[in-house]
Amino acid sequence: MSRNYKINDQSKLHFISFATINWIDVFARPAYKDIIVDSLNYCVKNKGLEVYAWCIMSNHVHLIIGSETANQSHIIRDLKKHTSKTIVKAIFDNPQESRKEWMLWMFERAGKLNSNNQTFQFWQQHNQPIELNTNFLMEQKLNYIHSNPVEAGFVREPQDYPYSSATDYAGGKGMVEIMLLN
């Protein structure tokens, strides 16, 4: 397994980010973001993933994750594999997708350049996990995740962005089952 995927201490929480190839704005469409939401919830319910914070931006995803029972690297590998196939199929099957041919061409081109792929490459290969071993680092990454949509100009307040755990931290109920950081 590549060093860029490897989470060394499975007992610790980690901040990870992963982006689409060439930073393609796939997640401008809610249908594709919903695939990520559904996949995260599936991993929480069935694979032992603990999600503490999350945010889906137009071309990347940020997470704070942990797991007491499963290998975090393996869960993220499987999540990325599943979502890449499901999203590419959703793009292919969507007659209203105006960027369909271009996006599929980009994913196929990237896939041909990478021997790890059979056809398409949707996600960039790395996750760049950062072990959250101090409260300062945890709070810094939590604030970073939740302020991302505000900085991008999507919303004025973090809790107003539905594709983020900021709603949960503001006392509401978000779209992904999370565990709040203390």
N, CA, C and O of each residue as an XYZ file, in Angstrom:
728
protein
N       0.846     -1.179      0.000
C       0.000      0.000      0.000
C       0.887      1.237      0.000
O       1.897      1.279      0.703
N       0.525      2.213     -0.763
C       1.300      3.440     -0.894
C       1.407      4.161      0.440
O       0.482      4.122      1.252
N       2.524      4.813      0.659
C       2.744      5.599      1.859
C       1.689      6.698      1.997
O       1.325      7.062      3.115
N       1.198      7.226      0.883
C       0.221      8.314      0.916
C      -1.137      7.866      1.427
O      -1.958      8.701      1.804
N      -1.392      6.552      1.447
C      -2.648      6.028      1.956
C      -2.525      5.573      3.393
O      -3.525      5.482      4.106
N      -1.331      5.293      3.819
C      -1.103      4.571      5.057
C      -1.399      5.420      6.284
O      -0.909      6.539      6.437
N      -2.211      4.848      7.138
C      -2.483      5.429      8.445
C      -1.758      4.533      9.435
O      -2.125      3.371      9.617
N      -0.737      5.072     10.068
C       0.139      4.247     10.897
C      -0.506      3.804     12.204
O      -0.508      2.613     12.513
N      -1.047      4.726     12.966
C      -1.624      4.376     14.259
C      -3.148      4.368     14.142
O      -3.796      5.414     14.154
N      -3.696      3.170     14.028
C      -5.143      3.015     13.819
C      -5.964      3.452     15.031
O      -7.174      3.642     14.911
N      -5.339      3.615     16.186
C      -6.072      4.008     17.387
C      -6.284      5.516     17.473
O      -7.017      5.991     18.341
N      -5.655      6.261     16.589
C      -5.738      7.729     16.615
C      -6.761      8.236     15.597
O      -7.105      7.547     14.637
N      -7.232      9.452     15.836
C      -8.081     10.126     14.855
C      -7.176     10.716     13.777
O      -6.022     11.065     14.028
N      -7.733     10.815     12.564
C      -6.968     11.354     11.438
C      -7.805     12.335     10.629
O      -9.008     12.156     10.442
N      -7.138     13.360     10.163
C      -7.700     14.280      9.180
C      -7.220     13.783      7.830
O      -6.020     13.608      7.619
N      -8.156     13.555      6.912
C      -7.779     13.173      5.558
C      -8.552     14.021      4.562
O      -9.655     14.496      4.834
N      -7.947     14.192      3.422
C      -8.580     14.891      2.303
C      -8.326     14.086      1.053
O      -7.240     13.531      0.883
N      -9.295     14.014      0.187
C      -9.064     13.440     -1.126
C      -9.835     14.241     -2.156
O     -10.933     14.738     -1.905
N      -9.218     14.349     -3.332
C      -9.736     15.227     -4.385
C      -9.912     14.452     -5.678
O      -9.278     13.420     -5.901
N     -10.789     14.973     -6.524
C     -10.986     14.397     -7.842
C      -9.745     14.670     -8.694
O      -9.003     15.617     -8.435
N      -9.529     13.841     -9.703
C      -8.383     14.073    -10.583
C      -8.563     15.435    -11.261
O      -9.671     15.834    -11.620
N      -7.459     16.117    -11.420
C      -7.447     17.449    -12.042
C      -8.400     18.439    -11.370
O      -8.775     19.450    -11.964
N      -8.779     18.147    -10.153
C      -9.656     19.024     -9.375
C     -10.956     19.349    -10.128
O     -11.439     20.480    -10.083
N     -11.506     18.357    -10.812
C     -12.749     18.545    -11.575
C     -13.903     18.766    -10.602
O     -14.062     18.012     -9.642
N     -14.698     19.788    -10.845
C     -15.814     20.157     -9.964
C     -17.024     19.236    -10.147
O     -18.096     19.673    -10.566
N     -16.836     17.981     -9.833
C     -17.914     16.991     -9.956
C     -19.034     17.281     -8.973
O     -20.210     17.118     -9.295
N     -18.664     17.714     -7.767
C     -19.645     17.851     -6.703
C     -20.400     19.182     -6.743
O     -20.919     19.647     -5.728
N     -20.450     19.774     -7.915
C     -21.340     20.913     -8.125
C     -22.788     20.411     -8.178
O     -23.723     21.191     -7.992
N     -22.969     19.135     -8.425
C     -24.293     18.513     -8.518
C     -24.603     17.752     -7.222
O     -23.805     16.917     -6.797
N     -25.745     18.030     -6.593
C     -26.110     17.334     -5.356
C     -26.183     15.810     -5.506
O     -25.853     15.094     -4.560
N     -26.599     15.303     -6.651
C     -26.721     13.850     -6.831
C     -25.384     13.148     -6.591
O     -25.358     12.044     -6.048
N     -24.289     13.769     -6.984
C     -22.978     13.148     -6.807
C     -22.499     13.290     -5.359
O     -21.832     12.399     -4.834
N     -22.839     14.405     -4.718
C     -22.515     14.567     -3.295
C     -23.288     13.551     -2.465
O     -22.772     13.014     -1.485
N     -24.531     13.291     -2.865
C     -25.354     12.331     -2.123
C     -24.752     10.928     -2.143
O     -24.944     10.165     -1.197
N     -24.037     10.580     -3.194
C     -23.358      9.281     -3.253
C     -22.285      9.213     -2.171
O     -22.111      8.172     -1.537
N     -21.570     10.302     -1.957
C     -20.556     10.342     -0.892
C     -21.235     10.216      0.469
O     -20.783      9.452      1.321
N     -22.316     10.965      0.672
C     -23.052     10.912      1.941
C     -23.524      9.485      2.218
O     -23.315      8.962      3.312
N     -24.154      8.862      1.237
C     -24.652      7.492      1.411
C     -23.514      6.527      1.714
O     -23.660      5.634      2.548
N     -22.393      6.701      1.048
C     -21.241      5.814      1.250
C     -20.632      6.004      2.639
O     -20.253      5.029      3.288
N     -20.539      7.234      3.092
C     -20.041      7.476      4.446
C     -20.956      6.826      5.478
O     -20.485      6.168      6.405
N     -22.260      7.010      5.316
C     -23.204      6.389      6.254
C     -23.120      4.869      6.225
O     -23.231      4.224      7.268
N     -22.926      4.292      5.050
C     -22.763      2.853      4.935
C     -21.516      2.398      5.708
O     -21.565      1.411      6.443
N     -20.419      3.109      5.542
C     -19.181      2.749      6.226
C     -19.307      2.894      7.741
O     -18.727      2.108      8.490
N     -20.054      3.884      8.189
C     -20.299      4.051      9.621
C     -21.103      2.862     10.142
O     -20.766      2.277     11.171
N     -22.153      2.516      9.433
C     -23.070      1.466      9.897
C     -22.483      0.063      9.750
O     -22.717     -0.793     10.603
N     -21.726     -0.184      8.681
C     -21.324     -1.547      8.353
C     -19.832     -1.857      8.412
O     -19.454     -3.028      8.407
N     -18.985     -0.850      8.466
C     -17.538     -1.114      8.382
C     -16.754     -0.622      9.598
O     -15.535     -0.789      9.648
N     -17.418     -0.028     10.563
C     -16.719      0.421     11.763
C     -16.083      1.792     11.664
O     -15.293      2.169     12.529
N     -16.417      2.554     10.615
C     -15.863      3.900     10.479
C     -16.518      4.830     11.490
O     -17.734      4.801     11.681
N     -15.713      5.638     12.122
C     -16.207      6.706     12.992
C     -15.899      8.022     12.296
O     -14.738      8.334     12.032
N     -16.936      8.790     12.000
C     -16.770     10.097     11.373
C     -17.006     11.154     12.439
O     -18.051     11.174     13.089
N     -16.031     12.027     12.610
C     -16.121     13.096     13.599
C     -16.393     14.442     12.942
O     -16.955     15.342     13.566
N     -15.999     14.574     11.703
C     -16.273     15.791     10.936
C     -16.118     15.460      9.461
O     -15.349     14.576      9.081
N     -16.870     16.194      8.632
C     -16.806     15.948      7.188
C     -17.292     17.182      6.454
O     -18.033     18.004      6.993
N     -16.856     17.286      5.214
C     -17.324     18.344      4.330
C     -17.033     17.929      2.895
O     -15.936     17.471      2.577
N     -18.026     18.094      2.040
C     -17.851     17.825      0.606
C     -17.850     19.162     -0.111
O     -18.843     19.890     -0.102
N     -16.722     19.473     -0.732
C     -16.613     20.693     -1.518
C     -16.855     20.340     -2.986
O     -17.249     19.210     -3.274
N     -16.637     21.243     -3.902
C     -16.966     21.002     -5.309
C     -16.070     19.951     -5.960
O     -16.465     19.319     -6.940
N     -14.862     19.763     -5.419
C     -13.935     18.819     -6.043
C     -13.090     18.031     -5.045
O     -12.145     17.347     -5.438
N     -13.418     18.121     -3.776
C     -12.682     17.368     -2.763
C     -13.531     17.149     -1.520
O     -14.575     17.772     -1.325
N     -13.037     16.234     -0.684
C     -13.725     15.847      0.548
C     -12.724     15.944      1.695
O     -11.567     15.547      1.559
N     -13.184     16.476      2.826
C     -12.381     16.501      4.053
C     -13.092     15.657      5.109
O     -14.317     15.693      5.224
N     -12.317     14.904      5.872
C     -12.876     14.071      6.936
C     -11.964     14.098      8.155
O     -10.744     14.209      8.035
N     -12.578     13.995      9.329
C     -11.877     13.574     10.535
C     -12.491     12.236     10.881
O     -13.694     12.129     11.120
N     -11.639     11.205     10.905
C     -12.141      9.843     11.085
C     -11.352      9.104     12.158
O     -10.260      9.506     12.560
N     -11.945      8.023     12.596
C     -11.298      7.082     13.500
C     -12.005      5.752     13.368
O     -12.984      5.632     12.632
N     -11.514      4.756     14.077
C     -12.176      3.462     14.159
C     -11.524      2.660     15.266
O     -10.300      2.562     15.339
N     -12.344      2.093     16.121
C     -11.817      1.231     17.175
C     -11.735     -0.213     16.724
O     -11.044     -1.018     17.349
N     -12.435     -0.556     15.637
C     -12.547     -1.962     15.252
C     -12.006     -2.292     13.866
O     -11.858     -3.470     13.540
N     -11.710     -1.305     13.049
C     -11.344     -1.587     11.660
C     -10.151     -0.735     11.228
O      -9.816      0.263     11.865
N      -9.532     -1.146     10.153
C      -8.394     -0.441      9.584
C      -8.904      0.762      8.778
O      -9.588      0.598      7.768
N      -8.565      1.952      9.231
C      -9.032      3.179      8.585
C      -8.581      3.260      7.127
O      -9.350      3.680      6.262
N      -7.354      2.866      6.854
C      -6.838      2.912      5.482
C      -7.667      2.038      4.552
O      -7.976      2.429      3.427
N      -8.023      0.857      5.031
C      -8.812     -0.066      4.210
C     -10.218      0.467      3.964
O     -10.755      0.336      2.864
N     -10.808      1.068      4.989
C     -12.154      1.633      4.828
C     -12.128      2.750      3.784
O     -12.985      2.795      2.901
N     -11.152      3.644      3.883
C     -11.077      4.761      2.939
C     -10.774      4.248      1.537
O     -11.341      4.745      0.564
N      -9.893      3.265      1.420
C      -9.618      2.652      0.113
C     -10.907      2.116     -0.504
O     -11.192      2.369     -1.675
N     -11.683      1.375      0.286
C     -12.938      0.806     -0.214
C     -13.965      1.892     -0.528
O     -14.687      1.800     -1.521
N     -14.030      2.914      0.316
C     -14.946      4.033      0.088
C     -14.621      4.731     -1.226
O     -15.517      5.018     -2.020
N     -13.346      5.001     -1.452
C     -12.943      5.678     -2.687
C     -13.209      4.799     -3.915
O     -13.637      5.291     -4.959
N     -12.956      3.515     -3.779
C     -13.198      2.595     -4.897
C     -14.684      2.555     -5.244
O     -15.062      2.655     -6.411
N     -15.512      2.407     -4.228
C     -16.957      2.339     -4.457
C     -17.502      3.650     -5.023
O     -18.247      3.647     -6.003
N     -17.127      4.768     -4.402
C     -17.678      6.047     -4.852
C     -17.202      6.393     -6.253
O     -17.953      6.982     -7.031
N     -15.971      6.039     -6.586
C     -15.489      6.350     -7.936
C     -16.320      5.612     -8.979
O     -16.742      6.208     -9.970
N     -16.557      4.332     -8.767
C     -17.356      3.555     -9.724
C     -18.794      4.057     -9.778
O     -19.369      4.190    -10.859
N     -19.369      4.333     -8.622
C     -20.774      4.753     -8.555
C     -20.975      6.133     -9.163
O     -21.959      6.359     -9.867
N     -20.067      7.047     -8.906
C     -20.201      8.405     -9.448
C     -19.967      8.413    -10.953
O     -20.699      9.079    -11.684
N     -18.972      7.692    -11.423
C     -18.737      7.628    -12.874
C     -19.957      7.046    -13.573
O     -20.355      7.539    -14.628
N     -20.557      6.002    -13.002
C     -21.769      5.422    -13.591
C     -22.921      6.434    -13.569
O     -23.669      6.545    -14.541
N     -23.063      7.167    -12.465
C     -24.119      8.179    -12.366
C     -23.927      9.276    -13.413
O     -24.898      9.750    -14.004
N     -22.691      9.673    -13.641
C     -22.417     10.676    -14.684
C     -22.788     10.104    -16.045
O     -23.458     10.761    -16.841
N     -22.351      8.882    -16.305
C     -22.631      8.222    -17.584
C     -24.142      8.087    -17.829
O     -24.608      8.274    -18.953
N     -24.899      7.764    -16.782
C     -26.343      7.532    -16.900
C     -27.190      8.795    -16.853
O     -28.400      8.729    -17.068
N     -26.584      9.937    -16.577
C     -27.337     11.179    -16.398
C     -27.495     11.912    -17.741
O     -26.535     12.502    -18.236
N     -28.694     11.879    -18.330
C     -28.886     12.546    -19.629
C     -28.800     14.077    -19.528
O     -28.574     14.742    -20.538
N     -28.975     14.641    -18.333
C     -28.897     16.090    -18.150
C     -27.482     16.585    -17.841
O     -27.263     17.790    -17.721
N     -26.528     15.674    -17.712
C     -25.171     16.097    -17.362
C     -24.513     16.748    -18.574
O     -24.127     16.069    -19.526
N     -24.390     18.075    -18.525
C     -23.855     18.833    -19.654
C     -22.356     18.609    -19.866
O     -21.837     18.842    -20.958
N     -21.670     18.159    -18.821
C     -20.219     17.978    -18.908
C     -19.838     16.505    -19.033
O     -18.672     16.148    -18.864
N     -20.816     15.653    -19.327
C     -20.616     14.206    -19.314
C     -19.425     13.753    -20.154
O     -18.519     13.102    -19.635
N     -19.414     14.085    -21.439
C     -18.361     13.599    -22.329
C     -16.988     14.075    -21.871
O     -16.030     13.303    -21.857
N     -16.899     15.336    -21.501
C     -15.631     15.885    -21.052
C     -15.140     15.199    -19.781
O     -13.978     14.800    -19.709
N     -16.018     15.054    -18.766
C     -15.598     14.430    -17.514
C     -15.206     12.971    -17.736
O     -14.174     12.530    -17.229
N     -16.003     12.224    -18.477
C     -15.672     10.818    -18.719
C     -14.352     10.696    -19.481
O     -13.560      9.792    -19.213
N     -14.119     11.593    -20.418
C     -12.859     11.594    -21.152
C     -11.688     11.860    -20.203
O     -10.652     11.202    -20.299
N     -11.846     12.811    -19.299
C     -10.788     13.134    -18.332
C     -10.514     11.948    -17.412
O      -9.356     11.618    -17.156
N     -11.581     11.298    -16.907
C     -11.406     10.154    -16.017
C     -10.748      8.983    -16.748
O      -9.899      8.290    -16.188
N     -11.147      8.771    -17.993
C     -10.567      7.685    -18.775
C      -9.090      7.975    -19.087
O      -8.242      7.089    -18.985
N      -8.804      9.196    -19.459
C      -7.426      9.598    -19.757
C      -6.529      9.403    -18.546
O      -5.421      8.878    -18.663
N      -7.012      9.828    -17.377
C      -6.239      9.654    -16.141
C      -6.066      8.174    -15.824
O      -5.004      7.753    -15.365
N      -7.109      7.385    -16.070
C      -7.033      5.953    -15.817
C      -6.004      5.256    -16.672
O      -5.317      4.349    -16.201
N      -5.884      5.662    -17.917
C      -4.900      5.062    -18.831
C      -3.465      5.418    -18.436
O      -2.531      4.674    -18.734
N      -3.299      6.544    -17.772
C      -1.967      6.976    -17.359
C      -1.510      6.328    -16.050
O      -0.352      6.468    -15.656
N      -2.420      5.619    -15.378
C      -2.112      5.044    -14.078
C      -2.340      3.539    -14.123
O      -3.471      3.089    -14.310
N      -1.284      2.762    -13.955
C      -1.379      1.311    -14.050
C      -2.203      0.679    -12.929
O      -2.537     -0.504    -13.006
N      -2.535      1.446    -11.892
C      -3.376      0.926    -10.804
C      -4.844      0.833    -11.204
O      -5.642      0.245    -10.473
N      -5.213      1.396    -12.340
C      -6.611      1.452    -12.754
C      -6.870      0.541    -13.936
O      -5.971      0.233    -14.719
N      -8.131      0.113    -14.051
C      -8.528     -0.690    -15.198
C      -9.037      0.206    -16.321
O      -8.657      0.019    -17.477
N      -9.885      1.169    -16.000
C     -10.457      2.035    -17.025
C     -10.374      3.500    -16.636
O      -9.679      4.290    -17.274
N     -11.097      3.851    -15.574
C     -11.215      5.246    -15.161
C     -10.439      5.495    -13.871
O     -10.237      4.588    -13.063
N     -10.010      6.738    -13.697
C      -9.513      7.187    -12.402
C     -10.322      8.412    -12.033
O     -10.326      9.408    -12.756
N     -11.002      8.335    -10.913
C     -11.848      9.426    -10.445
C     -11.122     10.256     -9.379
O     -11.049     11.481     -9.477
N     -10.590      9.574     -8.365
C      -9.919     10.241     -7.253
C      -8.423     10.312     -7.498
O      -7.846      9.429     -8.132
N      -7.792     11.374     -6.988
C      -6.344     11.400     -6.920
C      -5.903     10.286     -5.965
O      -6.668      9.885     -5.088
N      -4.689      9.793     -6.129
C      -4.234      8.611     -5.391
C      -4.006      8.850     -3.900
O      -4.103      7.900     -3.123
N      -3.718     10.031     -3.485
C      -3.305     10.253     -2.098
C      -4.452     10.740     -1.218
O      -5.437     11.299     -1.701
N      -4.299     10.512      0.082
C      -5.237     10.998      1.102
C      -4.556     11.969      2.061
O      -5.218     12.775      2.715
N      -3.259     11.890      2.138
C      -2.453     12.712      3.028
C      -2.986     12.719      4.458
O      -3.340     13.780      4.972
N      -3.051     11.554      5.113
C      -3.576     11.515      6.485
C      -2.678     12.278      7.449
O      -1.451     12.201      7.385
N      -3.319     13.008      8.334
C      -2.613     13.729      9.391
C      -3.156     13.215     10.713
O      -4.353     13.318     10.984
N      -2.276     12.662     11.532
C      -2.683     12.159     12.841
C      -3.015     13.344     13.742
O      -2.231     14.283     13.876
N      -4.185     13.279     14.352
C      -4.625     14.363     15.234
C      -4.282     13.982     16.668
O      -5.114     13.445     17.400
N      -3.039     14.270     17.058
C      -2.532     13.822     18.349
C      -2.530     14.906     19.425
O      -2.039     14.676     20.531
N      -3.073     16.080     19.115
C      -3.230     17.127     20.128
C      -4.614     17.764     19.973
O      -5.210     17.739     18.896
N      -5.101     18.324     21.059
C      -6.390     19.030     21.003
C      -6.320     20.231     20.069
O      -7.284     20.535     19.367
N      -5.177     20.915     20.062
C      -5.003     22.069     19.185
C      -5.166     21.656     17.722
O      -5.881     22.310     16.963
N      -4.508     20.580     17.336
C      -4.576     20.097     15.957
C      -6.002     19.657     15.599
O      -6.482     19.925     14.497
N      -6.672     18.978     16.540
C      -8.053     18.545     16.314
C      -8.971     19.743     16.067
O      -9.759     19.757     15.122
N      -8.852     20.741     16.935
C      -9.689     21.940     16.803
C      -9.363     22.708     15.522
O     -10.263     23.215     14.851
N      -8.084     22.790     15.187
C      -7.665     23.482     13.968
C      -8.286     22.826     12.732
O      -8.824     23.519     11.869
N      -8.216     21.505     12.643
C      -8.750     20.788     11.476
C     -10.277     20.831     11.457
O     -10.873     20.930     10.385
N     -10.910     20.760     12.608
C     -12.368     20.867     12.680
C     -12.819     22.234     12.164
O     -13.750     22.323     11.364
N     -12.160     23.286     12.620
C     -12.496     24.640     12.149
C     -12.218     24.798     10.665
O     -12.990     25.440      9.953
N     -11.132     24.224     10.196
C     -10.792     24.291      8.774
C     -11.875     23.628      7.923
O     -12.326     24.187      6.923
N     -12.281     22.431      8.333
C     -13.319     21.698      7.593
C     -14.599     22.518      7.518
O     -15.177     22.673      6.442
N     -15.043     23.041      8.649
C     -16.325     23.742      8.698
C     -16.282     25.130      8.071
O     -17.314     25.638      7.634
N     -15.114     25.746      8.018
C     -15.030     27.079      7.399
C     -14.803     26.999      5.883
O     -14.908     28.018      5.200
N     -14.499     25.826      5.350
C     -14.243     25.678      3.917
C     -15.391     26.223      3.051
O     -15.125     26.997      2.132
N     -16.652     25.852      3.305
C     -17.748     26.378      2.471
C     -17.947     27.889      2.612
O     -18.386     28.551      1.673
N     -17.625     28.423      3.777
C     -17.724     29.870      3.986
C     -16.640     30.569      3.170
O     -16.914     31.547      2.473
N     -15.419     30.068      3.258
C     -14.294     30.636      2.505
C     -14.534     30.564      0.994
O     -14.105     31.443      0.247
N     -15.231     29.499      0.549
C     -15.518     29.338     -0.887
C     -16.688     30.219     -1.331
O     -16.961     30.328     -2.527
N     -17.379     30.847     -0.378
C     -18.497     31.717     -0.717
C     -19.810     30.976     -0.932
O     -20.751     31.542     -1.488
N     -19.889     29.716     -0.501
C     -21.125     28.940     -0.665
C     -22.198     29.389      0.316
O     -23.380     29.432     -0.028
N     -21.788     29.723      1.540
C     -22.712     30.105      2.612
C     -22.054     31.183      3.468
O     -20.850     31.422      3.378
N     -22.876     31.832      4.304
C     -22.336     32.834      5.230
C     -21.905     32.210      6.551
O     -20.927     32.636      7.165
N     -22.650     31.195      6.976
C     -22.360     30.523      8.248
C     -22.104     29.048      7.981
O     -22.794     28.450      7.155
N     -21.134     28.447      8.657
C     -20.796     27.045      8.399
C     -21.990     26.093      8.510
O     -22.130     25.183      7.694
N     -22.841     26.292      9.502
C     -23.969     25.385      9.721
C     -25.036     25.473      8.630
O     -25.948     24.647      8.598
N     -24.936     26.453      7.742
C     -25.900     26.590      6.647
C     -25.556     25.715      5.443
O     -26.357     25.596      4.515
N     -24.381     25.107      5.452
C     -23.969     24.251      4.347
C     -24.386     22.816      4.663
O     -23.872     22.231      5.617
N     -25.307     22.233      3.886
C     -25.842     20.909      4.241
C     -24.849     19.757      4.085
O     -25.015     18.720      4.727
N     -23.830     19.912      3.257
C     -22.886     18.824      3.006
C     -21.656     18.946      3.906
O     -20.513     18.912      3.450
N     -21.937     19.088      5.201
C     -20.893     19.284      6.195
C     -21.439     18.889      7.563
O     -22.650     18.867      7.781
N     -20.533     18.580      8.471
C     -20.939     18.257      9.843
C     -21.129     19.510     10.697
O     -21.442     19.391     11.882
N     -20.952     20.690     10.140
C     -21.118     21.926     10.921
C     -22.520     22.018     11.511
O     -22.698     22.564     12.600
N     -23.513     21.494     10.807
C     -24.891     21.472     11.323
C     -24.954     20.727     12.648
O     -25.596     21.185     13.593
N     -24.286     19.573     12.719
C     -24.276     18.777     13.945
C     -23.612     19.536     15.090
O     -24.092     19.506     16.223
N     -22.518     20.208     14.793
C     -21.800     20.945     15.828
C     -22.548     22.199     16.264
O     -22.235     22.771     17.308
N     -23.538     22.637     15.473
C     -24.373     23.786     15.846
C     -25.653     23.330     16.538
O     -26.531     24.148     16.812
N     -25.767     22.025     16.826
C     -26.916     21.502     17.559
C     -27.991     20.882     16.690
O     -29.005     20.423     17.215
N     -27.806     20.853     15.376
C     -28.780     20.247     14.476
C     -28.429     18.808     14.142
O     -27.559     18.198     14.764
N     -29.124     18.282     13.148
C     -28.889     16.911     12.691
C     -28.462     16.957     11.234
O     -29.233     17.367     10.366
N     -27.237     16.538     10.969
C     -26.696     16.554      9.623
C     -27.016     15.291      8.848
O     -27.773     14.438      9.312
N     -26.439     15.179      7.674
C     -26.744     14.089      6.744
C     -25.933     12.817      7.003
O     -26.331     11.734      6.575
N     -24.805     12.939      7.695
C     -23.946     11.794      7.991
C     -23.954     11.545      9.490
O     -23.916     12.487     10.283
N     -24.004     10.271      9.879
C     -23.942      9.906     11.292
C     -22.532     10.187     11.802
O     -21.568      9.565     11.356
N     -22.418     11.121     12.733
C     -21.099     11.477     13.248
C     -21.041     11.296     14.755
O     -22.060     11.138     15.428
N     -19.826     11.323     15.256
C     -19.552     11.378     16.682
C     -18.919     12.751     16.928
O     -17.936     13.110     16.280
N     -19.476     13.500     17.849
C     -18.955     14.835     18.127
C     -17.634     14.743     18.890
O     -17.469     13.901     19.773
N     -16.710     15.612     18.538
C     -15.456     15.743     19.292
C     -15.766     16.492     20.572
O     -16.553     17.438     20.569
N     -15.154     16.076     21.658
C     -15.407     16.742     22.959
C     -14.551     17.956     23.125
O     -14.630     18.633     24.150
